[in-house]
Structures are given as C-alpha cells and as structure tokens.
Amino acid sequence: MKTFTTDDLVRFVYNETTAEESSAIKKAILENLDLAKTYQGMLTAKEELEQGKLNPSDSSIEIIMQYSRNTVATL
C-alpha cells in the first residue's frame, strides 16, 4: 500500500487530487486508523478556518497604518 504524506491529504481535502489519487487515498483512509484520524483533523481545521474572521481587527489596521506612517516619515 502506498504511503501518503500530509501534503497528499491536504490536496485531497481541497479536492486537488486526481481521480486515481482520490480513490487510493479514500481506500487508505478506510484501512489505516492513524491516517483516518489525521484526515478528520484536517477536515475539522479546514472548517474552522472557513468560519474564521475574514476582516482584520481595528487594532491590526492601526498597527499597519502606524508602521506605514513611520516608514514614509523616514524616507
């Protein structure tokens, strides 16, 4: 059985694998508990990332703006 890397699983989670790769990964996930746990963790992380904030906080914007003002002032 082929050994799959973390990169292979990431590509699978984001539907970036070929049909042949996807089939082999699905089979491996069913047969390997450790791989299945890693895959499930990646799915959870992907879902959490997709639900995360999409806008920077006001304090982050202020820090960036202050850095920009300081950089321009030194030119």
Jmol script that loads the backbone (N, CA, C; Angstrom):
load data "model"
ATOM      1  N   MET A   1       0.842  -1.184   0.000  1.00  0.00           N
ATOM      2  CA  MET A   1       0.000   0.000   0.000  1.00  0.00           C
ATOM      3  C   MET A   1       0.885   1.245   0.000  1.00  0.00           C
ATOM      4  N   LYS A   2       0.511   2.243  -0.775  1.00  0.00           N
ATOM      5  CA  LYS A   2       1.255   3.491  -0.869  1.00  0.00           C
ATOM      6  C   LYS A   2       1.135   4.274   0.437  1.00  0.00           C
ATOM      7  N   THR A   3       2.213   4.923   0.807  1.00  0.00           N
ATOM      8  CA  THR A   3       2.198   5.797   1.972  1.00  0.00           C
ATOM      9  C   THR A   3       1.871   7.208   1.508  1.00  0.00           C
ATOM     10  N   PHE A   4       0.908   7.833   2.159  1.00  0.00           N
ATOM     11  CA  PHE A   4       0.501   9.176   1.776  1.00  0.00           C
ATOM     12  C   PHE A   4       1.079  10.192   2.753  1.00  0.00           C
ATOM     13  N   THR A   5       1.500  11.316   2.208  1.00  0.00           N
ATOM     14  CA  THR A   5       2.089  12.380   3.013  1.00  0.00           C
ATOM     15  C   THR A   5       0.997  13.349   3.465  1.00  0.00           C
ATOM     16  N   THR A   6       1.381  14.223   4.370  1.00  0.00           N
ATOM     17  CA  THR A   6       0.467  15.282   4.801  1.00  0.00           C
ATOM     18  C   THR A   6       0.058  16.127   3.606  1.00  0.00           C
ATOM     19  N   ASP A   7       1.001  16.385   2.718  1.00  0.00           N
ATOM     20  CA  ASP A   7       0.700  17.169   1.512  1.00  0.00           C
ATOM     21  C   ASP A   7      -0.365  16.475   0.663  1.00  0.00           C
ATOM     22  N   ASP A   8      -0.266  15.161   0.540  1.00  0.00           N
ATOM     23  CA  ASP A   8      -1.278  14.413  -0.221  1.00  0.00           C
ATOM     24  C   ASP A   8      -2.661  14.598   0.399  1.00  0.00           C
ATOM     25  N   LEU A   9      -2.718  14.512   1.737  1.00  0.00           N
ATOM     26  CA  LEU A   9      -4.008  14.676   2.417  1.00  0.00           C
ATOM     27  C   LEU A   9      -4.554  16.089   2.266  1.00  0.00           C
ATOM     28  N   VAL A  10      -3.686  17.082   2.347  1.00  0.00           N
ATOM     29  CA  VAL A  10      -4.133  18.467   2.170  1.00  0.00           C
ATOM     30  C   VAL A  10      -4.717  18.643   0.771  1.00  0.00           C
ATOM     31  N   ARG A  11      -4.027  18.133  -0.225  1.00  0.00           N
ATOM     32  CA  ARG A  11      -4.555  18.234  -1.595  1.00  0.00           C
ATOM     33  C   ARG A  11      -5.892  17.508  -1.712  1.00  0.00           C
ATOM     34  N   PHE A  12      -6.030  16.377  -1.032  1.00  0.00           N
ATOM     35  CA  PHE A  12      -7.288  15.623  -1.053  1.00  0.00           C
ATOM     36  C   PHE A  12      -8.413  16.417  -0.381  1.00  0.00           C
ATOM     37  N   VAL A  13      -8.119  17.015   0.762  1.00  0.00           N
ATOM     38  CA  VAL A  13      -9.119  17.807   1.489  1.00  0.00           C
ATOM     39  C   VAL A  13      -9.623  18.954   0.627  1.00  0.00           C
ATOM     40  N   TYR A  14      -8.729  19.547  -0.169  1.00  0.00           N
ATOM     41  CA  TYR A  14      -9.108  20.681  -1.018  1.00  0.00           C
ATOM     42  C   TYR A  14      -9.453  20.261  -2.455  1.00  0.00           C
ATOM     43  N   ASN A  15      -9.708  18.964  -2.644  1.00  0.00           N
ATOM     44  CA  ASN A  15     -10.120  18.428  -3.957  1.00  0.00           C
ATOM     45  C   ASN A  15      -9.123  18.761  -5.069  1.00  0.00           C
ATOM     46  N   GLU A  16      -7.839  18.616  -4.760  1.00  0.00           N
ATOM     47  CA  GLU A  16      -6.797  18.910  -5.731  1.00  0.00           C
ATOM     48  C   GLU A  16      -6.060  17.654  -6.186  1.00  0.00           C
ATOM     49  N   THR A  17      -6.622  16.505  -5.910  1.00  0.00           N
ATOM     50  CA  THR A  17      -6.019  15.244  -6.324  1.00  0.00           C
ATOM     51  C   THR A  17      -6.730  14.720  -7.567  1.00  0.00           C
ATOM     52  N   THR A  18      -6.015  13.883  -8.292  1.00  0.00           N
ATOM     53  CA  THR A  18      -6.632  13.259  -9.461  1.00  0.00           C
ATOM     54  C   THR A  18      -7.645  12.219  -8.982  1.00  0.00           C
ATOM     55  N   ALA A  19      -8.471  11.746  -9.890  1.00  0.00           N
ATOM     56  CA  ALA A  19      -9.459  10.720  -9.549  1.00  0.00           C
ATOM     57  C   ALA A  19      -8.762   9.463  -9.026  1.00  0.00           C
ATOM     58  N   GLU A  20      -7.651   9.106  -9.636  1.00  0.00           N
ATOM     59  CA  GLU A  20      -6.893   7.928  -9.216  1.00  0.00           C
ATOM     60  C   GLU A  20      -6.319   8.117  -7.809  1.00  0.00           C
ATOM     61  N   GLU A  21      -5.730   9.291  -7.556  1.00  0.00           N
ATOM     62  CA  GLU A  21      -5.188   9.587  -6.228  1.00  0.00           C
ATOM     63  C   GLU A  21      -6.296   9.591  -5.176  1.00  0.00           C
ATOM     64  N   SER A  22      -7.410  10.221  -5.505  1.00  0.00           N
ATOM     65  CA  SER A  22      -8.539  10.291  -4.574  1.00  0.00           C
ATOM     66  C   SER A  22      -9.016   8.901  -4.182  1.00  0.00           C
ATOM     67  N   SER A  23      -9.130   8.033  -5.152  1.00  0.00           N
ATOM     68  CA  SER A  23      -9.571   6.666  -4.900  1.00  0.00           C
ATOM     69  C   SER A  23      -8.596   5.941  -3.973  1.00  0.00           C
ATOM     70  N   ALA A  24      -7.312   6.090  -4.235  1.00  0.00           N
ATOM     71  CA  ALA A  24      -6.296   5.432  -3.414  1.00  0.00           C
ATOM     72  C   ALA A  24      -6.281   6.003  -1.991  1.00  0.00           C
ATOM     73  N   ILE A  25      -6.449   7.306  -1.868  1.00  0.00           N
ATOM     74  CA  ILE A  25      -6.462   7.933  -0.540  1.00  0.00           C
ATOM     75  C   ILE A  25      -7.693   7.496   0.245  1.00  0.00           C
ATOM     76  N   LYS A  26      -8.845   7.472  -0.404  1.00  0.00           N
ATOM     77  CA  LYS A  26     -10.065   7.011   0.275  1.00  0.00           C
ATOM     78  C   LYS A  26      -9.893   5.588   0.810  1.00  0.00           C
ATOM     79  N   LYS A  27      -9.324   4.725  -0.010  1.00  0.00           N
ATOM     80  CA  LYS A  27      -9.091   3.342   0.398  1.00  0.00           C
ATOM     81  C   LYS A  27      -8.140   3.299   1.586  1.00  0.00           C
ATOM     82  N   ALA A  28      -7.068   4.082   1.521  1.00  0.00           N
ATOM     83  CA  ALA A  28      -6.080   4.099   2.602  1.00  0.00           C
ATOM     84  C   ALA A  28      -6.688   4.623   3.900  1.00  0.00           C
ATOM     85  N   ILE A  29      -7.555   5.618   3.807  1.00  0.00           N
ATOM     86  CA  ILE A  29      -8.214   6.174   4.997  1.00  0.00           C
ATOM     87  C   ILE A  29      -9.090   5.108   5.660  1.00  0.00           C
ATOM     88  N   LEU A  30      -9.753   4.301   4.865  1.00  0.00           N
ATOM     89  CA  LEU A  30     -10.605   3.239   5.408  1.00  0.00           C
ATOM     90  C   LEU A  30      -9.787   2.130   6.077  1.00  0.00           C
ATOM     91  N   GLU A  31      -8.554   1.953   5.616  1.00  0.00           N
ATOM     92  CA  GLU A  31      -7.731   0.850   6.110  1.00  0.00           C
ATOM     93  C   GLU A  31      -6.739   1.249   7.202  1.00  0.00           C
ATOM     94  N   ASN A  32      -6.519   2.543   7.397  1.00  0.00           N
ATOM     95  CA  ASN A  32      -5.482   2.995   8.324  1.00  0.00           C
ATOM     96  C   ASN A  32      -6.076   3.991   9.316  1.00  0.00           C
ATOM     97  N   LEU A  33      -6.190   3.582  10.565  1.00  0.00           N
ATOM     98  CA  LEU A  33      -6.813   4.422  11.586  1.00  0.00           C
ATOM     99  C   LEU A  33      -6.044   5.727  11.811  1.00  0.00           C
ATOM    100  N   ASP A  34      -4.715   5.664  11.823  1.00  0.00           N
ATOM    101  CA  ASP A  34      -3.927   6.882  12.019  1.00  0.00           C
ATOM    102  C   ASP A  34      -4.147   7.875  10.876  1.00  0.00           C
ATOM    103  N   LEU A  35      -4.187   7.367   9.672  1.00  0.00           N
ATOM    104  CA  LEU A  35      -4.436   8.231   8.514  1.00  0.00           C
ATOM    105  C   LEU A  35      -5.843   8.818   8.590  1.00  0.00           C
ATOM    106  N   ALA A  36      -6.798   8.015   9.009  1.00  0.00           N
ATOM    107  CA  ALA A  36      -8.182   8.492   9.148  1.00  0.00           C
ATOM    108  C   ALA A  36      -8.275   9.600  10.191  1.00  0.00           C
ATOM    109  N   LYS A  37      -7.551   9.458  11.302  1.00  0.00           N
ATOM    110  CA  LYS A  37      -7.554  10.494  12.333  1.00  0.00           C
ATOM    111  C   LYS A  37      -6.914  11.785  11.821  1.00  0.00           C
ATOM    112  N   THR A  38      -5.820  11.636  11.102  1.00  0.00           N
ATOM    113  CA  THR A  38      -5.159  12.822  10.531  1.00  0.00           C
ATOM    114  C   THR A  38      -6.083  13.522   9.541  1.00  0.00           C
ATOM    115  N   TYR A  39      -6.730  12.743   8.698  1.00  0.00           N
ATOM    116  CA  TYR A  39      -7.677  13.289   7.715  1.00  0.00           C
ATOM    117  C   TYR A  39      -8.822  14.017   8.410  1.00  0.00           C
ATOM    118  N   GLN A  40      -9.389  13.406   9.441  1.00  0.00           N
ATOM    119  CA  GLN A  40     -10.505  14.032  10.165  1.00  0.00           C
ATOM    120  C   GLN A  40     -10.054  15.332  10.813  1.00  0.00           C
ATOM    121  N   GLY A  41      -8.844  15.349  11.363  1.00  0.00           N
ATOM    122  CA  GLY A  41      -8.304  16.578  11.948  1.00  0.00           C
ATOM    123  C   GLY A  41      -8.157  17.678  10.914  1.00  0.00           C
ATOM    124  N   MET A  42      -7.735  17.307   9.725  1.00  0.00           N
ATOM    125  CA  MET A  42      -7.595  18.295   8.646  1.00  0.00           C
ATOM    126  C   MET A  42      -8.951  18.843   8.222  1.00  0.00           C
ATOM    127  N   LEU A  43      -9.951  17.977   8.148  1.00  0.00           N
ATOM    128  CA  LEU A  43     -11.299  18.448   7.796  1.00  0.00           C
ATOM    129  C   LEU A  43     -11.820  19.430   8.839  1.00  0.00           C
ATOM    130  N   THR A  44     -11.591  19.109  10.104  1.00  0.00           N
ATOM    131  CA  THR A  44     -12.017  19.997  11.189  1.00  0.00           C
ATOM    132  C   THR A  44     -11.310  21.336  11.093  1.00  0.00           C
ATOM    133  N   ALA A  45      -9.997  21.306  10.872  1.00  0.00           N
ATOM    134  CA  ALA A  45      -9.227  22.542  10.754  1.00  0.00           C
ATOM    135  C   ALA A  45      -9.704  23.377   9.575  1.00  0.00           C
ATOM    136  N   LYS A  46      -9.987  22.726   8.452  1.00  0.00           N
ATOM    137  CA  LYS A  46     -10.476  23.444   7.265  1.00  0.00           C
ATOM    138  C   LYS A  46     -11.798  24.137   7.575  1.00  0.00           C
ATOM    139  N   GLU A  47     -12.701  23.436   8.239  1.00  0.00           N
ATOM    140  CA  GLU A  47     -13.996  24.026   8.586  1.00  0.00           C
ATOM    141  C   GLU A  47     -13.823  25.220   9.522  1.00  0.00           C
ATOM    142  N   GLU A  48     -12.937  25.086  10.497  1.00  0.00           N
ATOM    143  CA  GLU A  48     -12.699  26.182  11.437  1.00  0.00           C
ATOM    144  C   GLU A  48     -12.083  27.389  10.737  1.00  0.00           C
ATOM    145  N   LEU A  49     -11.165  27.136   9.809  1.00  0.00           N
ATOM    146  CA  LEU A  49     -10.560  28.238   9.058  1.00  0.00           C
ATOM    147  C   LEU A  49     -11.592  28.959   8.202  1.00  0.00           C
ATOM    148  N   GLU A  50     -12.495  28.202   7.618  1.00  0.00           N
ATOM    149  CA  GLU A  50     -13.517  28.805   6.766  1.00  0.00           C
ATOM    150  C   GLU A  50     -14.509  29.641   7.568  1.00  0.00           C
ATOM    151  N   GLN A  51     -14.647  29.356   8.859  1.00  0.00           N
ATOM    152  CA  GLN A  51     -15.564  30.107   9.706  1.00  0.00           C
ATOM    153  C   GLN A  51     -14.874  31.283  10.398  1.00  0.00           C
ATOM    154  N   GLY A  52     -13.573  31.387  10.225  1.00  0.00           N
ATOM    155  CA  GLY A  52     -12.797  32.418  10.908  1.00  0.00           C
ATOM    156  C   GLY A  52     -13.088  33.808  10.407  1.00  0.00           C
ATOM    157  N   LYS A  53     -12.512  34.777  11.107  1.00  0.00           N
ATOM    158  CA  LYS A  53     -12.680  36.172  10.722  1.00  0.00           C
ATOM    159  C   LYS A  53     -12.071  36.420   9.352  1.00  0.00           C
ATOM    160  N   LEU A  54     -12.771  37.155   8.563  1.00  0.00           N
ATOM    161  CA  LEU A  54     -12.271  37.491   7.238  1.00  0.00           C
ATOM    162  C   LEU A  54     -11.789  38.936   7.164  1.00  0.00           C
ATOM    163  N   ASN A  55     -11.990  39.688   8.233  1.00  0.00           N
ATOM    164  CA  ASN A  55     -11.563  41.081   8.270  1.00  0.00           C
ATOM    165  C   ASN A  55     -10.585  41.280   9.417  1.00  0.00           C
ATOM    166  N   PRO A  56      -9.558  42.109   9.199  1.00  0.00           N
ATOM    167  CA  PRO A  56      -8.613  42.362  10.290  1.00  0.00           C
ATOM    168  C   PRO A  56      -9.288  43.194  11.382  1.00  0.00           C
ATOM    169  N   SER A  57      -8.778  43.072  12.587  1.00  0.00           N
ATOM    170  CA  SER A  57      -9.320  43.861  13.690  1.00  0.00           C
ATOM    171  C   SER A  57      -8.892  45.316  13.532  1.00  0.00           C
ATOM    172  N   ASP A  58      -9.588  46.212  14.208  1.00  0.00           N
ATOM    173  CA  ASP A  58      -9.246  47.637  14.171  1.00  0.00           C
ATOM    174  C   ASP A  58      -7.821  47.863  14.664  1.00  0.00           C
ATOM    175  N   SER A  59      -7.412  47.129  15.696  1.00  0.00           N
ATOM    176  CA  SER A  59      -6.054  47.317  16.216  1.00  0.00           C
ATOM    177  C   SER A  59      -5.007  46.875  15.195  1.00  0.00           C
ATOM    178  N   SER A  60      -5.278  45.814  14.443  1.00  0.00           N
ATOM    179  CA  SER A  60      -4.340  45.380  13.400  1.00  0.00           C
ATOM    180  C   SER A  60      -4.206  46.439  12.312  1.00  0.00           C
ATOM    181  N   ILE A  61      -5.322  47.011  11.917  1.00  0.00           N
ATOM    182  CA  ILE A  61      -5.292  48.076  10.904  1.00  0.00           C
ATOM    183  C   ILE A  61      -4.499  49.265  11.422  1.00  0.00           C
ATOM    184  N   GLU A  62      -4.715  49.647  12.672  1.00  0.00           N
ATOM    185  CA  GLU A  62      -3.998  50.785  13.247  1.00  0.00           C
ATOM    186  C   GLU A  62      -2.494  50.527  13.303  1.00  0.00           C
ATOM    187  N   ILE A  63      -2.091  49.320  13.658  1.00  0.00           N
ATOM    188  CA  ILE A  63      -0.662  48.977  13.699  1.00  0.00           C
ATOM    189  C   ILE A  63      -0.048  49.091  12.311  1.00  0.00           C
ATOM    190  N   ILE A  64      -0.743  48.589  11.299  1.00  0.00           N
ATOM    191  CA  ILE A  64      -0.254  48.669   9.923  1.00  0.00           C
ATOM    192  C   ILE A  64      -0.172  50.121   9.464  1.00  0.00           C
ATOM    193  N   MET A  65      -1.187  50.901   9.764  1.00  0.00           N
ATOM    194  CA  MET A  65      -1.193  52.310   9.364  1.00  0.00           C
ATOM    195  C   MET A  65      -0.063  53.083  10.060  1.00  0.00           C
ATOM    196  N   GLN A  66       0.153  52.806  11.329  1.00  0.00           N
ATOM    197  CA  GLN A  66       1.225  53.483  12.059  1.00  0.00           C
ATOM    198  C   GLN A  66       2.582  53.115  11.467  1.00  0.00           C
ATOM    199  N   TYR A  67       2.775  51.852  11.148  1.00  0.00           N
ATOM    200  CA  TYR A  67       4.020  51.407  10.518  1.00  0.00           C
ATOM    201  C   TYR A  67       4.212  52.131   9.186  1.00  0.00           C
ATOM    202  N   SER A  68       3.148  52.230   8.411  1.00  0.00           N
ATOM    203  CA  SER A  68       3.212  52.901   7.133  1.00  0.00           C
ATOM    204  C   SER A  68       3.579  54.383   7.303  1.00  0.00           C
ATOM    205  N   ARG A  69       2.948  55.061   8.273  1.00  0.00           N
ATOM    206  CA  ARG A  69       3.258  56.477   8.530  1.00  0.00           C
ATOM    207  C   ARG A  69       4.714  56.645   8.950  1.00  0.00           C
ATOM    208  N   ASN A  70       5.194  55.755   9.799  1.00  0.00           N
ATOM    209  CA  ASN A  70       6.582  55.820  10.250  1.00  0.00           C
ATOM    210  C   ASN A  70       7.559  55.582   9.123  1.00  0.00           C
ATOM    211  N   THR A  71       7.230  54.654   8.236  1.00  0.00           N
ATOM    212  CA  THR A  71       8.096  54.334   7.106  1.00  0.00           C
ATOM    213  C   THR A  71       8.173  55.510   6.149  1.00  0.00           C
ATOM    214  N   VAL A  72       7.047  56.136   5.850  1.00  0.00           N
ATOM    215  CA  VAL A  72       7.010  57.280   4.940  1.00  0.00           C
ATOM    216  C   VAL A  72       7.764  58.470   5.558  1.00  0.00           C
ATOM    217  N   ALA A  73       7.646  58.658   6.849  1.00  0.00           N
ATOM    218  CA  ALA A  73       8.302  59.774   7.526  1.00  0.00           C
ATOM    219  C   ALA A  73       9.819  59.658   7.487  1.00  0.00           C
ATOM    220  N   THR A  74      10.333  58.433   7.390  1.00  0.00           N
ATOM    221  CA  THR A  74      11.792  58.253   7.385  1.00  0.00           C
ATOM    222  C   THR A  74      12.384  58.326   5.999  1.00  0.00           C
ATOM    223  N   LEU A  75      11.564  58.431   4.968  1.00  0.00           N
ATOM    224  CA  LEU A  75      12.088  58.489   3.596  1.00  0.00           C
ATOM    225  C   LEU A  75      12.569  59.834   3.218  1.00  0.00           C
TER     226      LEU A  75
END
end "model"
wireframe off; spacefill off
backbone 0.3
color backbone group
